[in-house]
Amino acid sequence: MKGLLTCLAALVLLVAVPAEASAAQTPAERAREIATALTKDPLYIDAAYASALPEKLRADVRTKAKALGYPVYTIILPLTPSDEFQGQESTVLTLVMDALRKPGLYVVVDGGDSFPWYEARDVPQVSEDKLQAARERALDDAGYDAGPTEVLARMYELLAAPGIPSTTPRPTSSGSGSSDSPDSSESGGHGWVVALSIVGGFVILILLGLVIGLRRRSSAPRREKAFRIPPHVAATVAAERRRRLERDTTAELTTLGTKLAALPTTEGPGLRHQQAALDDHAAAGKVLDSSTSLVDLVGAMVLLDKARREYDVAVTGRADALPDLCAFNPLHGRSAGKPTQVEADGTTLTLPLCADCRRALKRGTAPASLAGDDGPYWYDDTLWARTFYGTTGDDLAEAVSRGELHR
């Protein structure tokens, strides 16, 4: 159990970080940090992968990128749906390009998930067709178990070659003689032809199997070519992000508590929202103090989010229609569009879902739900599962005050 939760913690960052928390970074600040590092070294590697990518592999990427003759900025870093970039490679590229403000080929790799995303700015020496072909060929040539530096080095090598890279060569059979050769009419020639035909048949079957396998591999989603983070690196990332999550949640609890204490007593609707903010804040503190799992910690974050929203209404008197957090995984951020109807075992629920979870359901695939003890968190018999983190059922703060957190 502890091992599972430790691995899950590697996927977690805080959903909403308070502006007052000095240790937290905005997406723009994180992008500027990366851009500053790129001015010193055009290959940026996040500290999480430092021990997994030795200097020899890094040097190969730098050498082949430099040989292209135009600036190449390479970024290797872990991405999760709740980090500063919301797990989106495109967001990394956009913000870093805006921060660096230099022409060149920008490439980002999530070393633990997929390879590679790119964006060219004012680089007339290379076309989109060649970039796409080089990326596809590099993925095929490097193989499913290759690390990010191997794929990048191969991609840059292909970009340096003339023309547009072709697809990976497939094995083909070739004949070595004609059926009309004189030897076939000699004594015993018919037996030799029969034996050769049998052997040739086996060879063709083997080659056919190879071709089918290679075609299936080439048609598989490229994101399956995953670089697996070594266990010790994953553990380090998990521990650091869990500490950051707990630290920032505690900081937000303190900051919001100070603001709530400073609110003057009011009347009417303002008093109702003020009391709701106090109740949600108190429940968040109770959950944070007694949290035994990542699922509980996310529950504290959800309660704090509710408290912040109630506080804003109490102060401004204006109820802004902020969407709820994603019911399948609050770490995904706010829901998108109208609430989605989800049917299971004859029951229909209307849930707020993020864009990714909505698309997954539309495709008929499982959404990336927050994991619990045995699969998605909502498989477990917990307050969070029964209410989908407060998006259905009773009010979370009231349920916590009634002692339903770990019943």
The 8 nearest C-alpha neighbors of each residue, nearest first, counted from 0:
[[1, 3, 2, 4, 372, 5, 373, 371],
 [0, 2, 4, 3, 5, 6, 292, 372],
 [1, 3, 5, 0, 4, 6, 7, 234],
 [4, 2, 0, 6, 5, 1, 7, 372],
 [3, 5, 7, 1, 6, 2, 8, 0],
 [6, 4, 2, 8, 3, 7, 237, 1],
 [5, 7, 3, 8, 4, 9, 237, 2],
 [8, 6, 4, 9, 5, 10, 3, 11],
 [7, 9, 237, 5, 11, 10, 6, 241],
 [237, 10, 8, 7, 6, 11, 236, 240],
 [9, 11, 8, 7, 79, 12, 237, 6],
 [12, 10, 8, 9, 81, 240, 13, 79],
 [11, 13, 81, 82, 244, 240, 14, 10],
 [12, 14, 244, 15, 16, 81, 11, 247],
 [15, 13, 330, 81, 332, 12, 16, 329],
 [16, 14, 13, 17, 304, 300, 332, 12],
 [15, 17, 13, 18, 14, 23, 247, 20],
 [18, 16, 19, 20, 251, 15, 23, 247],
 [17, 19, 20, 16, 21, 23, 25, 24],
 [18, 20, 17, 21, 254, 251, 16, 250],
 [21, 19, 17, 18, 22, 23, 250, 247],
 [20, 22, 23, 19, 18, 24, 17, 247],
 [21, 23, 20, 24, 247, 19, 243, 246],
 [24, 22, 21, 20, 16, 25, 247, 17],
 [25, 23, 28, 29, 26, 22, 83, 21],
 [24, 26, 28, 27, 29, 83, 23, 30],
 [27, 25, 83, 29, 28, 84, 30, 24],
 [26, 28, 30, 25, 29, 31, 94, 98],
 [29, 27, 31, 25, 30, 26, 24, 32],
 [28, 30, 32, 26, 31, 27, 24, 25],
 [31, 29, 95, 27, 33, 32, 28, 94],
 [32, 30, 34, 28, 33, 29, 98, 35],
 [31, 33, 29, 35, 30, 34, 28, 36],
 [34, 32, 36, 30, 31, 35, 37, 29],
 [35, 33, 31, 37, 99, 36, 32, 95],
 [36, 34, 32, 38, 37, 33, 31, 39],
 [35, 37, 33, 34, 39, 38, 40, 32],
 [38, 36, 41, 40, 34, 39, 35, 43],
 [37, 39, 35, 36, 40, 41, 34, 99],
 [40, 38, 37, 36, 41, 35, 42, 34],
 [39, 41, 37, 42, 38, 36, 43, 72],
 [42, 40, 37, 72, 73, 43, 38, 39],
 [41, 43, 73, 40, 74, 72, 37, 44],
 [44, 42, 74, 73, 37, 75, 41, 45],
 [45, 43, 75, 76, 74, 46, 42, 48],
 [44, 46, 76, 47, 48, 75, 43, 49],
 [45, 47, 49, 48, 44, 50, 76, 236],
 [46, 48, 45, 49, 236, 232, 77, 76],
 [49, 47, 51, 46, 50, 45, 52, 44],
 [48, 50, 46, 51, 47, 52, 45, 44],
 [49, 51, 48, 52, 53, 232, 47, 46],
 [50, 52, 48, 49, 53, 229, 232, 228],
 [51, 53, 50, 49, 48, 56, 54, 57],
 [54, 52, 55, 56, 51, 57, 50, 49],
 [53, 55, 57, 56, 58, 52, 59, 49],
 [54, 56, 58, 57, 53, 59, 52, 60],
 [57, 55, 59, 54, 58, 53, 148, 52],
 [56, 58, 54, 60, 59, 55, 61, 53],
 [57, 59, 61, 55, 60, 56, 54, 62],
 [58, 60, 62, 56, 57, 61, 63, 152],
 [59, 61, 152, 57, 63, 58, 62, 64],
 [60, 62, 58, 64, 59, 63, 65, 57],
 [63, 61, 59, 65, 64, 60, 58, 66],
 [64, 62, 66, 60, 65, 61, 155, 156],
 [63, 65, 61, 66, 62, 67, 155, 60],
 [66, 64, 62, 67, 63, 61, 68, 71],
 [65, 67, 63, 64, 68, 62, 159, 69],
 [68, 66, 159, 65, 64, 69, 63, 158],
 [67, 69, 66, 65, 70, 64, 159, 124],
 [68, 70, 67, 103, 71, 122, 65, 104],
 [71, 69, 103, 104, 72, 68, 102, 65],
 [70, 72, 104, 103, 105, 64, 73, 69],
 [73, 71, 41, 105, 42, 104, 106, 70],
 [72, 74, 42, 106, 107, 43, 105, 41],
 [73, 75, 107, 43, 44, 42, 106, 108],
 [76, 74, 44, 108, 107, 109, 43, 110],
 [75, 77, 45, 109, 44, 110, 74, 78],
 [78, 76, 109, 110, 111, 79, 75, 45],
 [77, 79, 86, 109, 76, 82, 80, 87],
 [78, 80, 86, 81, 82, 10, 85, 77],
 [81, 79, 86, 85, 331, 82, 330, 78],
 [82, 80, 85, 12, 79, 330, 14, 331],
 [83, 81, 85, 12, 84, 79, 80, 86],
 [82, 84, 26, 85, 25, 81, 29, 24],
 [83, 85, 86, 82, 87, 90, 26, 91],
 [86, 84, 80, 81, 82, 87, 83, 79],
 [85, 87, 80, 79, 78, 84, 82, 88],
 [88, 86, 90, 89, 85, 84, 91, 78],
 [87, 89, 91, 90, 92, 107, 86, 116],
 [88, 90, 92, 87, 91, 93, 116, 117],
 [91, 89, 93, 87, 88, 92, 84, 94],
 [92, 90, 88, 89, 94, 93, 95, 84],
 [91, 93, 89, 95, 90, 94, 96, 88],
 [94, 92, 90, 96, 91, 95, 89, 97],
 [93, 95, 97, 96, 91, 92, 30, 90],
 [94, 96, 30, 98, 92, 97, 93, 34],
 [97, 95, 99, 93, 98, 94, 100, 92],
 [96, 98, 94, 100, 95, 99, 93, 92],
 [97, 99, 95, 96, 31, 100, 34, 94],
 [98, 100, 96, 34, 101, 97, 95, 31],
 [101, 99, 97, 96, 98, 102, 95, 34],
 [100, 102, 99, 103, 96, 120, 97, 70],
 [103, 101, 120, 121, 122, 100, 70, 104],
 [102, 104, 70, 120, 71, 122, 119, 105],
 [103, 105, 119, 71, 118, 72, 70, 120],
 [106, 104, 72, 118, 117, 71, 119, 73],
 [107, 105, 117, 73, 116, 74, 72, 104],
 [108, 106, 74, 116, 75, 73, 115, 117],
 [109, 107, 75, 115, 114, 110, 74, 116],
 [108, 110, 77, 76, 112, 111, 113, 78],
 [111, 109, 108, 112, 147, 226, 77, 75],
 [110, 112, 226, 109, 227, 228, 77, 225],
 [111, 113, 225, 109, 110, 226, 222, 114],
 [112, 114, 222, 225, 109, 224, 115, 110],
 [115, 113, 108, 116, 109, 147, 222, 224],
 [114, 116, 108, 107, 113, 117, 106, 134],
 [117, 115, 107, 106, 108, 114, 88, 118],
 [116, 118, 106, 105, 107, 115, 119, 104],
 [117, 119, 105, 104, 106, 120, 92, 116],
 [118, 120, 104, 103, 105, 122, 121, 117],
 [121, 119, 102, 103, 122, 104, 118, 101],
 [120, 122, 102, 123, 103, 119, 104, 101],
 [121, 123, 124, 120, 103, 119, 125, 102],
 [124, 122, 125, 121, 126, 120, 119, 69],
 [125, 123, 122, 126, 69, 68, 121, 67],
 [126, 124, 123, 122, 129, 127, 130, 158],
 [127, 125, 129, 128, 130, 124, 123, 122],
 [126, 128, 130, 129, 131, 125, 132, 119],
 [129, 127, 131, 126, 130, 132, 163, 125],
 [128, 130, 132, 163, 126, 127, 131, 133],
 [131, 129, 127, 133, 128, 132, 134, 126],
 [130, 132, 134, 128, 129, 133, 127, 135],
 [131, 133, 129, 135, 134, 130, 164, 136],
 [134, 132, 130, 136, 154, 131, 135, 157],
 [133, 135, 137, 131, 132, 136, 154, 130],
 [136, 134, 132, 138, 137, 133, 131, 139],
 [135, 137, 139, 133, 138, 134, 166, 140],
 [138, 136, 154, 140, 134, 153, 139, 135],
 [137, 139, 135, 141, 136, 140, 150, 142],
 [140, 138, 136, 137, 142, 141, 135, 167],
 [139, 141, 137, 138, 142, 136, 167, 153],
 [142, 140, 138, 139, 150, 145, 137, 149],
 [143, 141, 139, 145, 140, 144, 138, 224],
 [142, 144, 224, 145, 225, 141, 223, 138],
 [145, 143, 142, 226, 146, 225, 224, 141],
 [146, 144, 142, 143, 141, 149, 226, 147],
 [145, 147, 226, 149, 148, 144, 150, 110],
 [148, 146, 150, 149, 110, 151, 226, 145],
 [149, 147, 151, 150, 146, 152, 56, 60],
 [150, 148, 152, 147, 151, 146, 145, 153],
 [149, 151, 153, 147, 148, 152, 141, 137],
 [152, 150, 154, 148, 153, 149, 147, 155],
 [151, 153, 60, 149, 155, 154, 150, 148],
 [152, 154, 156, 150, 137, 151, 155, 157],
 [153, 155, 151, 137, 157, 156, 133, 152],
 [156, 154, 158, 152, 157, 153, 64, 63],
 [155, 157, 153, 159, 154, 158, 63, 152],
 [158, 156, 154, 160, 159, 155, 133, 153],
 [159, 157, 155, 160, 156, 133, 154, 130],
 [158, 160, 156, 67, 157, 155, 161, 66],
 [159, 161, 157, 158, 162, 156, 164, 163],
 [162, 160, 159, 163, 158, 164, 157, 129],
 [163, 161, 164, 160, 129, 158, 165, 159],
 [162, 164, 129, 165, 132, 161, 128, 133],
 [165, 163, 132, 133, 162, 157, 166, 136],
 [166, 164, 163, 167, 132, 136, 168, 133],
 [165, 167, 136, 168, 164, 132, 135, 139],
 [166, 168, 136, 169, 165, 139, 140, 164],
 [169, 167, 166, 170, 165, 171, 140, 213],
 [168, 170, 167, 171, 210, 213, 209, 166],
 [171, 169, 168, 206, 210, 172, 209, 207],
 [172, 170, 169, 173, 206, 210, 207, 203],
 [173, 171, 174, 203, 170, 206, 202, 199],
 [174, 172, 175, 171, 176, 203, 170, 199],
 [173, 175, 176, 172, 177, 199, 178, 171],
 [176, 174, 173, 177, 172, 178, 180, 199],
 [175, 177, 174, 178, 180, 179, 173, 182],
 [178, 176, 179, 180, 175, 174, 183, 181],
 [177, 179, 180, 176, 183, 192, 181, 182],
 [178, 180, 177, 181, 183, 182, 184, 176],
 [181, 179, 182, 177, 178, 183, 176, 184],
 [180, 182, 183, 184, 179, 185, 178, 177],
 [183, 181, 185, 184, 180, 188, 179, 186],
 [182, 184, 188, 181, 185, 180, 189, 178],
 [185, 183, 182, 181, 188, 186, 189, 180],
 [184, 186, 188, 182, 183, 187, 181, 189],
 [187, 185, 188, 184, 189, 183, 182, 190],
 [186, 188, 189, 190, 185, 191, 184, 183],
 [187, 189, 183, 191, 185, 186, 190, 184],
 [188, 190, 192, 191, 187, 193, 183, 184],
 [191, 189, 193, 192, 188, 187, 194, 195],
 [190, 192, 188, 194, 189, 193, 195, 187],
 [191, 193, 195, 189, 190, 194, 196, 188],
 [194, 192, 196, 190, 195, 191, 189, 197],
 [195, 193, 191, 197, 196, 192, 190, 198],
 [194, 196, 192, 198, 193, 197, 199, 191],
 [197, 195, 199, 193, 194, 198, 200, 192],
 [196, 198, 200, 194, 199, 195, 193, 201],
 [199, 197, 195, 201, 200, 196, 194, 202],
 [200, 198, 196, 202, 197, 201, 195, 203],
 [199, 201, 197, 203, 198, 202, 196, 204],
 [200, 202, 204, 198, 199, 203, 205, 197],
 [201, 203, 199, 205, 200, 204, 206, 198],
 [202, 204, 206, 200, 205, 201, 207, 199],
 [205, 203, 207, 201, 202, 206, 208, 200],
 [206, 204, 202, 208, 207, 203, 201, 209],
 [205, 207, 209, 203, 208, 204, 202, 210],
 [208, 206, 204, 210, 209, 205, 203, 211],
 [207, 209, 205, 211, 206, 210, 212, 204],
 [208, 210, 206, 212, 207, 211, 213, 205],
 [209, 211, 207, 213, 212, 208, 214, 206],
 [212, 210, 214, 208, 213, 209, 215, 207],
 [213, 211, 209, 215, 210, 214, 208, 216],
 [212, 214, 216, 210, 215, 211, 217, 209],
 [215, 213, 217, 211, 216, 212, 210, 218],
 [216, 214, 212, 218, 213, 217, 211, 219],
 [215, 217, 213, 219, 214, 218, 212, 139],
 [216, 218, 214, 215, 219, 213, 139, 220],
 [219, 217, 215, 216, 214, 220, 221, 213],
 [218, 220, 216, 217, 215, 221, 223, 222],
 [221, 219, 222, 223, 218, 217, 224, 216],
 [222, 220, 223, 224, 219, 113, 114, 138],
 [221, 223, 113, 224, 220, 225, 112, 114],
 [224, 222, 221, 225, 220, 113, 143, 219],
 [225, 223, 143, 222, 221, 113, 144, 226],
 [226, 224, 112, 223, 113, 227, 111, 143],
 [225, 227, 146, 111, 110, 144, 145, 228],
 [228, 226, 111, 225, 229, 110, 112, 146],
 [227, 229, 111, 233, 230, 226, 232, 110],
 [228, 230, 232, 231, 227, 233, 51, 234],
 [231, 229, 233, 232, 234, 228, 235, 227],
 [232, 230, 234, 233, 229, 235, 228, 236],
 [231, 233, 235, 229, 234, 230, 236, 228],
 [234, 232, 230, 236, 235, 231, 237, 228],
 [235, 233, 237, 231, 232, 236, 230, 238],
 [234, 236, 232, 238, 233, 237, 239, 231],
 [235, 237, 233, 239, 234, 238, 9, 240],
 [9, 238, 236, 8, 234, 240, 235, 239],
 [237, 239, 241, 235, 236, 240, 234, 242],
 [240, 238, 242, 236, 241, 237, 243, 235],
 [239, 241, 243, 237, 242, 238, 244, 236],
 [240, 242, 244, 238, 243, 239, 8, 237],
 [243, 241, 239, 245, 240, 244, 246, 238],
 [242, 244, 240, 246, 241, 245, 247, 239],
 [243, 245, 241, 247, 242, 246, 13, 12],
 [244, 246, 248, 242, 243, 247, 249, 241],
 [247, 245, 243, 249, 244, 248, 242, 250],
 [246, 248, 250, 249, 244, 245, 243, 251],
 [249, 247, 251, 245, 250, 246, 244, 252],
 [248, 250, 252, 246, 247, 251, 245, 253],
 [251, 249, 247, 253, 252, 248, 254, 246],
 [252, 250, 254, 248, 253, 249, 255, 17],
 [251, 253, 249, 250, 255, 254, 256, 248],
 [254, 252, 256, 250, 251, 255, 257, 249],
 [255, 253, 251, 257, 256, 252, 250, 258],
 [254, 256, 258, 257, 252, 253, 251, 259],
 [257, 255, 253, 259, 254, 258, 252, 260],
 [258, 256, 260, 254, 255, 259, 253, 261],
 [259, 257, 255, 261, 256, 260, 254, 262],
 [258, 260, 256, 262, 261, 257, 255, 277],
 [259, 261, 257, 258, 262, 256, 263, 255],
 [260, 262, 258, 259, 263, 257, 256, 264],
 [263, 261, 259, 260, 264, 258, 314, 273],
 [264, 262, 265, 261, 260, 259, 273, 314],
 [263, 265, 262, 266, 270, 273, 269, 261],
 [264, 266, 270, 269, 263, 267, 273, 262],
 [267, 265, 270, 269, 268, 264, 271, 273],
 [266, 268, 269, 270, 271, 265, 272, 313],
 [269, 267, 271, 270, 272, 266, 313, 316],
 [268, 270, 313, 272, 271, 267, 266, 273],
 [269, 271, 266, 273, 265, 268, 272, 267],
 [272, 270, 268, 274, 269, 273, 275, 267],
 [271, 273, 275, 309, 313, 269, 274, 270],
 [274, 272, 270, 276, 313, 271, 275, 310],
 [275, 273, 277, 271, 276, 272, 270, 278],
 [274, 276, 272, 278, 277, 273, 279, 271],
 [275, 277, 306, 309, 273, 279, 274, 310],
 [278, 276, 274, 280, 275, 279, 281, 273],
 [277, 279, 275, 281, 280, 276, 396, 274],
 [280, 278, 306, 282, 276, 396, 302, 281],
 [279, 281, 277, 283, 278, 282, 306, 303],
 [280, 282, 278, 284, 283, 279, 277, 285],
 [281, 283, 285, 279, 396, 284, 280, 399],
 [284, 282, 299, 280, 286, 302, 285, 281],
 [283, 285, 287, 281, 282, 286, 288, 280],
 [286, 284, 282, 288, 283, 287, 281, 289],
 [285, 287, 283, 289, 288, 284, 290, 299],
 [286, 288, 284, 290, 285, 289, 299, 283],
 [289, 287, 285, 286, 290, 284, 283, 291],
 [288, 290, 286, 287, 291, 285, 295, 284],
 [291, 289, 295, 287, 286, 292, 288, 296],
 [290, 292, 289, 295, 293, 296, 294, 287],
 [293, 291, 294, 295, 290, 296, 4, 371],
 [292, 294, 296, 295, 297, 4, 8, 291],
 [293, 295, 297, 292, 296, 298, 371, 376],
 [296, 294, 298, 290, 292, 297, 293, 299],
 [295, 297, 293, 299, 298, 294, 290, 287],
 [296, 298, 300, 294, 295, 299, 301, 293],
 [299, 297, 295, 301, 296, 300, 302, 294],
 [298, 300, 283, 302, 296, 297, 301, 286],
 [299, 301, 297, 303, 298, 302, 304, 296],
 [302, 300, 304, 298, 303, 299, 297, 305],
 [301, 303, 305, 299, 283, 304, 300, 279],
 [304, 302, 306, 300, 305, 301, 280, 283],
 [303, 305, 301, 307, 302, 306, 300, 308],
 [304, 306, 302, 308, 303, 307, 309, 301],
 [305, 307, 276, 303, 279, 309, 304, 308],
 [308, 306, 310, 304, 305, 309, 303, 311],
 [307, 309, 311, 305, 310, 306, 304, 312],
 [310, 308, 276, 306, 312, 272, 311, 307],
 [309, 311, 307, 313, 308, 312, 276, 306],
 [312, 310, 308, 314, 313, 309, 315, 307],
 [311, 313, 316, 309, 317, 315, 318, 310],
 [312, 314, 269, 310, 272, 273, 311, 316],
 [315, 313, 311, 312, 316, 310, 269, 262],
 [316, 314, 317, 312, 313, 311, 318, 310],
 [317, 315, 312, 313, 314, 269, 318, 311],
 [316, 318, 315, 312, 319, 311, 313, 314],
 [317, 319, 312, 320, 316, 311, 315, 308],
 [320, 318, 321, 317, 312, 308, 311, 322],
 [319, 321, 318, 322, 323, 317, 308, 312],
 [320, 322, 319, 323, 308, 333, 318, 324],
 [323, 321, 334, 333, 320, 324, 335, 351],
 [324, 322, 333, 334, 351, 325, 321, 390],
 [323, 325, 333, 329, 332, 334, 326, 322],
 [324, 326, 352, 329, 334, 353, 328, 351],
 [325, 327, 328, 387, 351, 352, 329, 324],
 [328, 326, 368, 325, 369, 329, 352, 387],
 [327, 329, 369, 368, 330, 325, 326, 331],
 [330, 328, 325, 324, 331, 332, 326, 327],
 [329, 331, 332, 328, 81, 14, 80, 11],
 [330, 332, 329, 80, 328, 81, 325, 353],
 [333, 331, 330, 324, 329, 325, 14, 334],
 [334, 332, 324, 325, 323, 322, 353, 335],
 [333, 335, 353, 352, 325, 351, 324, 322],
 [336, 334, 353, 354, 352, 333, 337, 351],
 [337, 335, 338, 334, 354, 352, 353, 351],
 [336, 338, 339, 335, 351, 334, 352, 350],
 [339, 337, 351, 350, 349, 336, 352, 340],
 [338, 340, 350, 349, 351, 341, 337, 352],
 [341, 339, 349, 348, 350, 347, 342, 338],
 [340, 342, 348, 347, 349, 339, 343, 350],
 [341, 343, 347, 346, 348, 345, 340, 344],
 [342, 344, 346, 345, 347, 341, 348, 340],
 [345, 343, 346, 342, 347, 341, 348, 340],
 [344, 346, 343, 342, 347, 348, 341, 340],
 [347, 345, 343, 344, 342, 348, 341, 340],
 [346, 348, 342, 341, 340, 343, 345, 349],
 [349, 347, 341, 340, 350, 342, 346, 339],
 [348, 350, 340, 339, 338, 341, 347, 351],
 [351, 349, 338, 339, 352, 348, 326, 340],
 [350, 352, 338, 334, 325, 326, 339, 323],
 [353, 351, 325, 334, 326, 356, 357, 350],
 [352, 354, 334, 335, 325, 356, 355, 333],
 [353, 355, 357, 335, 356, 358, 352, 334],
 [356, 354, 358, 357, 353, 359, 366, 352],
 [357, 355, 366, 359, 358, 353, 354, 352],
 [356, 358, 354, 360, 355, 359, 352, 353],
 [357, 359, 361, 355, 356, 360, 354, 362],
 [360, 358, 356, 364, 362, 366, 361, 357],
 [361, 359, 363, 357, 362, 358, 364, 356],
 [360, 362, 358, 363, 359, 357, 364, 356],
 [363, 361, 359, 360, 364, 358, 357, 365],
 [362, 364, 360, 361, 359, 365, 358, 366],
 [365, 363, 359, 362, 360, 366, 361, 358],
 [364, 366, 359, 367, 360, 363, 368, 356],
 [367, 365, 356, 359, 368, 364, 360, 327],
 [368, 366, 365, 369, 356, 328, 327, 355],
 [369, 367, 327, 328, 366, 375, 370, 376],
 [368, 370, 328, 376, 375, 327, 367, 371],
 [371, 369, 375, 376, 374, 368, 372, 7],
 [372, 370, 376, 375, 373, 374, 294, 369],
 [371, 373, 374, 379, 376, 370, 0, 375],
 [374, 372, 371, 375, 378, 379, 376, 370],
 [373, 375, 370, 371, 372, 376, 378, 377],
 [376, 374, 370, 371, 377, 368, 378, 369],
 [377, 375, 371, 370, 378, 369, 379, 384],
 [376, 378, 384, 379, 375, 387, 385, 383],
 [379, 377, 376, 375, 374, 380, 373, 384],
 [380, 378, 377, 381, 376, 384, 371, 372],
 [379, 381, 384, 378, 385, 382, 377, 383],
 [382, 380, 384, 383, 379, 385, 405, 404],
 [381, 383, 385, 384, 404, 386, 403, 380],
 [382, 384, 388, 381, 387, 386, 385, 298],
 [383, 385, 377, 387, 381, 386, 382, 380],
 [386, 384, 382, 383, 387, 381, 380, 377],
 [385, 387, 391, 389, 392, 388, 383, 384],
 [388, 386, 384, 383, 326, 390, 389, 385],
 [389, 387, 383, 386, 390, 326, 298, 384],
 [388, 390, 386, 391, 387, 395, 394, 392],
 [389, 391, 387, 388, 386, 326, 350, 392],
 [392, 390, 386, 389, 387, 393, 388, 350],
 [391, 393, 386, 389, 394, 390, 385, 387],
 [394, 392, 395, 398, 391, 386, 389, 397],
 [393, 395, 397, 396, 398, 389, 392, 391],
 [396, 394, 398, 397, 389, 399, 393, 302],
 [395, 397, 399, 279, 282, 398, 394, 278],
 [398, 396, 400, 399, 394, 395, 401, 393],
 [397, 399, 395, 401, 396, 400, 403, 394],
 [400, 398, 396, 402, 401, 397, 404, 403],
 [399, 401, 397, 402, 398, 396, 282, 403],
 [402, 400, 398, 399, 403, 397, 404, 396],
 [401, 403, 399, 400, 404, 398, 406, 405],
 [404, 402, 406, 399, 398, 401, 405, 382],
 [403, 405, 399, 402, 382, 406, 381, 398],
 [406, 404, 403, 381, 402, 382, 399, 380],
 [405, 403, 404, 402, 381, 382, 380, 401]]
